[in-house]
Amino acid sequence: MPSYELLLIGGGAGVGKTTVAWEVSASLQKVGTAHCLIEGDYMDQIHPAPADDPHRTSITERNIAAVWSNYAALGQSRLIYTNTVSILEEPMIRRAMGGNGVRVAHVLLTASETTVRQRLAQREIGTQLAAHIERSLRMARHLDAKAPARTVRIPTDGLTVLEIAAQVLRAASWTTGPATLPDGQRRHE
């Protein structure tokens, strides 16, 4: 049975999920650690939603399974997956990765209300800023209340992306050391 590792990075809008995930990936690349990254926001971008899947859960799972199967066929065993609610979607993502043999790390990025407001004001230039801030703050409270017990919370206020990425990697317990991909290429774990 394959042994996979899954790093879930979640948090409300404006905490830095996507930026941090890219930095985690860059850090792993620097030391030669094989991995792949899926930005979950792109796994359910369909309108209108399928009539039998109004919350887009099935299409999300099918899309993750399709992308993951391509990565796994290339010998990948580590997946970074980021999405607002990713830490709550472990069962679905685990199924998409084949079910058993998946070790999961949950990371919830957090930020103060002031930080969230500042960050979202920099990227939201339309009429939806106030609504977007409110949704983000509401979701942050929901994620904090519903996060699995083993979730590592990492506040992002006042930290550089490099500092946050280092904390995420420690939370995932992804260390470096040699390992071999199925085709004989070397990688680090």
C-alpha positions as a Markdown table, in Angstrom:
| # | Residue | x | y | z |
|---|---|---|---|---|
| 1 | Met | 0.0 | 0.0 | 0.0 |
| 2 | Pro | 1.5 | 3.4 | -0.9 |
| 3 | Ser | 2.4 | 5.7 | 1.9 |
| 4 | Tyr | 1.5 | 9.3 | 1.1 |
| 5 | Glu | 1.9 | 12.5 | 3.1 |
| 6 | Leu | -0.7 | 15.3 | 2.9 |
| 7 | Leu | -0.2 | 18.8 | 4.2 |
| 8 | Leu | -3.5 | 20.7 | 4.5 |
| 9 | Ile | -3.1 | 24.5 | 4.8 |
| 10 | Gly | -6.4 | 26.3 | 5.7 |
| 11 | Gly | -7.6 | 29.6 | 7.0 |
| 12 | Gly | -9.8 | 32.5 | 6.2 |
| 13 | Ala | -9.2 | 34.9 | 3.3 |
| 14 | Gly | -6.3 | 37.2 | 3.9 |
| 15 | Val | -4.2 | 34.9 | 6.2 |
| 16 | Gly | -1.7 | 34.1 | 3.4 |
| 17 | Lys | -2.6 | 30.5 | 2.5 |
| 18 | Thr | -1.6 | 30.6 | -1.2 |
| 19 | Thr | 1.5 | 32.7 | -0.7 |
| 20 | Val | 2.7 | 30.5 | 2.2 |
| 21 | Ala | 2.0 | 27.3 | 0.2 |
| 22 | Trp | 4.1 | 28.6 | -2.7 |
| 23 | Glu | 6.9 | 29.4 | -0.2 |
| 24 | Val | 6.7 | 26.0 | 1.4 |
| 25 | Ser | 7.0 | 24.5 | -2.1 |
| 26 | Ala | 10.0 | 26.8 | -2.9 |
| 27 | Ser | 11.7 | 25.7 | 0.4 |
| 28 | Leu | 11.2 | 22.1 | -0.5 |
| 29 | Gln | 12.5 | 22.6 | -4.0 |
| 30 | Lys | 15.7 | 24.2 | -2.6 |
| 31 | Val | 16.6 | 21.0 | -0.7 |
| 32 | Gly | 15.4 | 18.7 | -3.4 |
| 33 | Thr | 12.3 | 17.3 | -1.6 |
| 34 | Ala | 9.8 | 15.8 | -4.1 |
| 35 | His | 6.3 | 17.1 | -3.6 |
| 36 | Cys | 3.4 | 18.6 | -5.5 |
| 37 | Leu | 1.0 | 21.5 | -4.8 |
| 38 | Ile | -2.7 | 21.8 | -5.5 |
| 39 | Glu | -4.5 | 25.2 | -4.9 |
| 40 | Gly | -7.9 | 24.0 | -3.9 |
| 41 | Asp | -9.7 | 27.1 | -5.0 |
| 42 | Tyr | -9.4 | 25.9 | -8.6 |
| 43 | Met | -10.9 | 22.5 | -8.0 |
| 44 | Asp | -14.5 | 23.6 | -8.0 |
| 45 | Gln | -14.6 | 26.6 | -10.4 |
| 46 | Ile | -17.7 | 25.7 | -12.4 |
| 47 | His | -20.9 | 27.7 | -13.0 |
| 48 | Pro | -23.6 | 26.8 | -12.7 |
| 49 | Ala | -22.9 | 24.1 | -10.1 |
| 50 | Pro | -24.0 | 20.6 | -11.2 |
| 51 | Ala | -27.7 | 20.1 | -10.2 |
| 52 | Asp | -26.7 | 17.0 | -8.2 |
| 53 | Asp | -23.7 | 18.7 | -6.5 |
| 54 | Pro | -24.8 | 22.2 | -5.5 |
| 55 | His | -21.9 | 22.6 | -3.0 |
| 56 | Arg | -19.5 | 21.3 | -5.6 |
| 57 | Thr | -18.1 | 18.7 | -3.3 |
| 58 | Ser | -18.2 | 15.8 | -5.8 |
| 59 | Ile | -16.6 | 17.8 | -8.6 |
| 60 | Thr | -13.9 | 18.9 | -6.2 |
| 61 | Glu | -13.1 | 15.4 | -5.1 |
| 62 | Arg | -13.1 | 14.1 | -8.7 |
| 63 | Asn | -10.8 | 16.9 | -9.8 |
| 64 | Ile | -8.4 | 16.3 | -6.9 |
| 65 | Ala | -8.4 | 12.6 | -7.6 |
| 66 | Ala | -7.6 | 13.2 | -11.3 |
| 67 | Val | -4.8 | 15.6 | -10.6 |
| 68 | Trp | -3.4 | 13.5 | -7.7 |
| 69 | Ser | -3.4 | 10.3 | -9.9 |
| 70 | Asn | -1.2 | 12.1 | -12.4 |
| 71 | Tyr | 1.2 | 13.2 | -9.7 |
| 72 | Ala | 1.2 | 9.8 | -8.0 |
| 73 | Ala | 1.9 | 8.1 | -11.4 |
| 74 | Leu | 5.1 | 10.1 | -11.5 |
| 75 | Gly | 6.1 | 8.8 | -8.1 |
| 76 | Gln | 5.0 | 11.7 | -6.0 |
| 77 | Ser | 4.1 | 10.9 | -2.4 |
| 78 | Arg | 3.8 | 14.3 | -0.8 |
| 79 | Leu | 0.9 | 16.7 | -1.5 |
| 80 | Ile | 0.5 | 20.3 | -0.3 |
| 81 | Tyr | -3.2 | 21.2 | -0.5 |
| 82 | Thr | -4.5 | 24.7 | 0.3 |
| 83 | Asn | -8.0 | 25.9 | 0.5 |
| 84 | Thr | -9.9 | 27.9 | 3.1 |
| 85 | Val | -11.6 | 24.8 | 4.6 |
| 86 | Ser | -9.0 | 22.2 | 3.7 |
| 87 | Ile | -8.4 | 21.2 | 7.3 |
| 88 | Leu | -12.1 | 20.2 | 7.5 |
| 89 | Glu | -12.0 | 18.3 | 4.2 |
| 90 | Glu | -9.5 | 15.6 | 5.2 |
| 91 | Pro | -11.9 | 12.7 | 4.5 |
| 92 | Met | -12.7 | 13.9 | 1.0 |
| 93 | Ile | -9.1 | 14.6 | 0.1 |
| 94 | Arg | -7.9 | 11.3 | 1.6 |
| 95 | Arg | -10.5 | 9.5 | -0.6 |
| 96 | Ala | -9.2 | 11.4 | -3.6 |
| 97 | Met | -5.7 | 10.2 | -2.8 |
| 98 | Gly | -6.8 | 6.6 | -2.6 |
| 99 | Gly | -8.0 | 6.3 | 1.0 |
| 100 | Asn | -5.6 | 4.5 | 3.3 |
| 101 | Gly | -1.9 | 5.1 | 3.8 |
| 102 | Val | -2.1 | 8.9 | 4.0 |
| 103 | Arg | -0.4 | 10.7 | 6.9 |
| 104 | Val | -2.0 | 14.1 | 7.3 |
| 105 | Ala | -0.8 | 17.4 | 8.9 |
| 106 | His | -3.4 | 20.1 | 9.5 |
| 107 | Val | -2.2 | 23.7 | 9.6 |
| 108 | Leu | -4.6 | 26.6 | 10.2 |
| 109 | Leu | -3.1 | 30.0 | 9.4 |
| 110 | Thr | -4.6 | 32.8 | 11.4 |
| 111 | Ala | -4.4 | 36.6 | 11.5 |
| 112 | Ser | -5.9 | 39.4 | 13.6 |
| 113 | Glu | -8.9 | 41.2 | 12.3 |
| 114 | Thr | -6.8 | 44.3 | 11.7 |
| 115 | Thr | -4.3 | 42.3 | 9.6 |
| 116 | Val | -7.1 | 40.6 | 7.6 |
| 117 | Arg | -8.7 | 43.9 | 6.9 |
| 118 | Gln | -5.4 | 45.4 | 5.7 |
| 119 | Arg | -4.5 | 42.5 | 3.5 |
| 120 | Leu | -7.9 | 42.2 | 1.9 |
| 121 | Ala | -8.1 | 46.0 | 1.3 |
| 122 | Gln | -4.9 | 45.6 | -0.7 |
| 123 | Arg | -6.3 | 43.0 | -3.0 |
| 124 | Glu | -10.1 | 43.7 | -3.1 |
| 125 | Ile | -10.6 | 46.8 | -5.2 |
| 126 | Gly | -14.2 | 46.4 | -6.1 |
| 127 | Thr | -17.5 | 46.8 | -4.2 |
| 128 | Gln | -17.3 | 43.6 | -2.3 |
| 129 | Leu | -14.6 | 44.4 | 0.2 |
| 130 | Ala | -16.8 | 44.8 | 3.2 |
| 131 | Ala | -18.7 | 41.5 | 2.4 |
| 132 | His | -15.4 | 39.7 | 1.8 |
| 133 | Ile | -13.9 | 40.9 | 5.1 |
| 134 | Glu | -17.1 | 39.8 | 7.0 |
| 135 | Arg | -17.0 | 36.3 | 5.3 |
| 136 | Ser | -13.3 | 35.9 | 6.1 |
| 137 | Leu | -13.8 | 36.8 | 9.8 |
| 138 | Arg | -16.8 | 34.5 | 10.1 |
| 139 | Met | -15.0 | 31.7 | 8.4 |
| 140 | Ala | -12.0 | 32.2 | 10.7 |
| 141 | Arg | -14.2 | 31.8 | 13.7 |
| 142 | His | -15.8 | 28.7 | 12.2 |
| 143 | Leu | -12.5 | 27.1 | 11.3 |
| 144 | Asp | -11.1 | 27.8 | 14.8 |
| 145 | Ala | -14.1 | 26.1 | 16.4 |
| 146 | Lys | -14.3 | 23.1 | 14.1 |
| 147 | Ala | -10.6 | 22.4 | 13.5 |
| 148 | Pro | -9.5 | 18.8 | 14.2 |
| 149 | Ala | -7.8 | 18.5 | 17.6 |
| 150 | Arg | -4.4 | 17.8 | 15.9 |
| 151 | Thr | -4.5 | 21.1 | 14.0 |
| 152 | Val | -1.5 | 23.4 | 14.4 |
| 153 | Arg | -2.5 | 27.0 | 14.4 |
| 154 | Ile | 0.1 | 29.5 | 13.1 |
| 155 | Pro | -0.5 | 33.2 | 13.5 |
| 156 | Thr | 0.7 | 35.1 | 10.5 |
| 157 | Asp | 0.7 | 38.7 | 11.9 |
| 158 | Gly | 4.0 | 40.4 | 11.7 |
| 159 | Leu | 5.9 | 37.4 | 10.3 |
| 160 | Thr | 7.6 | 37.1 | 6.9 |
| 161 | Val | 6.4 | 34.5 | 4.4 |
| 162 | Leu | 9.7 | 32.6 | 5.0 |
| 163 | Glu | 9.1 | 32.5 | 8.7 |
| 164 | Ile | 5.6 | 31.2 | 8.3 |
| 165 | Ala | 6.6 | 28.6 | 5.7 |
| 166 | Ala | 9.3 | 27.3 | 8.1 |
| 167 | Gln | 6.7 | 26.9 | 10.8 |
| 168 | Val | 4.4 | 25.1 | 8.4 |
| 169 | Leu | 7.2 | 22.7 | 7.5 |
| 170 | Arg | 7.9 | 22.0 | 11.1 |
| 171 | Ala | 4.2 | 21.4 | 11.8 |
| 172 | Ala | 4.1 | 18.9 | 9.0 |
| 173 | Ser | 7.3 | 17.2 | 10.3 |
| 174 | Trp | 8.7 | 17.1 | 6.7 |
| 175 | Thr | 12.4 | 16.6 | 7.2 |
| 176 | Thr | 15.2 | 16.2 | 4.7 |
| 177 | Gly | 17.1 | 13.1 | 3.9 |
| 178 | Pro | 17.5 | 10.9 | 0.8 |
| 179 | Ala | 14.8 | 8.8 | -0.6 |
| 180 | Thr | 14.2 | 7.3 | -4.1 |
| 181 | Leu | 11.3 | 7.8 | -6.5 |
| 182 | Pro | 10.0 | 4.6 | -8.2 |
| 183 | Asp | 11.9 | 5.4 | -11.4 |
| 184 | Gly | 15.2 | 5.5 | -9.5 |
| 185 | Gln | 15.5 | 9.3 | -9.3 |
| 186 | Arg | 16.8 | 10.6 | -5.9 |
| 187 | Arg | 14.7 | 12.8 | -3.7 |
| 188 | His | 14.9 | 14.1 | -0.2 |
| 189 | Glu | 12.4 | 13.5 | 2.6 |
